[in-house]
Amino acid sequence: MYYVYVLQSEKDGKNYTGFTHNLKQRFEEHQRGRVESTKERRPLKIIYYESSLNQADALHREKHLKTAHGKKYIKNRLKSYFMG
């Protein structure tokens, strides 16, 4: 399985989107500061993830979620989360 995930920084409230084949391990890497793009934004929490059967689908989905339309999708999907 491959996973596309969205993390939210508890420090600045911004989101980070990525993909991996091992979600638990990748999240631990983010939390320990081993990922350059998020190490200054810790602590982080997983707010969304999807699974795919193959890598190509996950990469395509990750790319989409990083676009304006993808960010809007996440915002709508998690509307109650963001609104409180």
C-alpha positions in Angstrom: 0.0 0.0 0.0 1.0 3.6 -0.6 -0.3 6.5 1.3 -0.9 10.2 0.6 -1.1 12.2 3.8 -1.6 15.7 5.0 0.1 16.9 8.1 -0.7 20.1 10.0 1.9 22.0 12.0 0.8 22.8 15.5 3.4 25.6 15.4 2.2 27.6 12.4 -1.1 25.9 11.4 0.1 25.2 7.9 -0.3 21.9 6.0 2.2 19.6 4.4 1.3 17.0 1.8 3.4 13.9 1.1 3.3 10.3 0.1 5.0 7.1 1.5 4.7 3.4 1.5 5.0 3.3 5.3 2.9 6.0 7.0 3.8 5.2 10.6 7.6 5.3 9.9 7.3 8.5 7.7 5.3 10.3 10.4 7.9 9.4 13.0 10.6 10.8 10.7 8.6 14.1 10.5 8.2 14.2 14.2 11.9 13.6 14.9 12.9 16.4 12.6 14.4 14.1 9.9 12.5 15.7 7.1 14.0 19.0 6.0 10.7 20.6 4.9 8.9 20.1 8.2 11.6 20.0 10.9 11.2 23.7 11.8 7.4 23.3 11.9 7.1 20.6 14.6 5.1 19.4 16.3 2.9 17.9 13.6 -0.3 15.9 13.4 -1.8 13.8 10.7 -5.1 15.4 9.7 -5.8 13.3 6.5 -4.6 10.3 4.6 -5.6 8.1 1.7 -4.3 4.7 0.6 -3.6 3.5 -2.9 -2.6 0.1 -4.2 0.2 1.3 -6.4 2.8 4.0 -6.3 1.8 5.8 -9.5 -1.7 6.4 -8.2 -0.4 7.7 -4.9 2.0 10.1 -6.6 -0.7 11.4 -8.9 -3.0 12.0 -6.0 -0.2 13.7 -4.0 0.4 16.0 -7.0 -3.3 16.8 -7.2 -3.7 17.5 -3.5 -0.8 20.1 -3.7 -2.8 22.1 -6.3 -5.3 24.8 -5.5 -8.2 22.4 -6.4 -6.6 19.7 -4.1 -6.2 22.1 -1.2 -9.8 23.2 -1.6 -10.8 19.5 -1.6 -9.0 18.9 1.7 -10.5 22.1 3.2 -14.1 20.9 2.2 -13.4 17.3 3.2 -12.3 18.5 6.7 -14.7 21.4 7.0 -15.8 20.5 10.5 -12.2 20.0 11.6 -11.1 23.4 10.4 -14.2 25.2 11.6 -14.0 23.7 15.1 
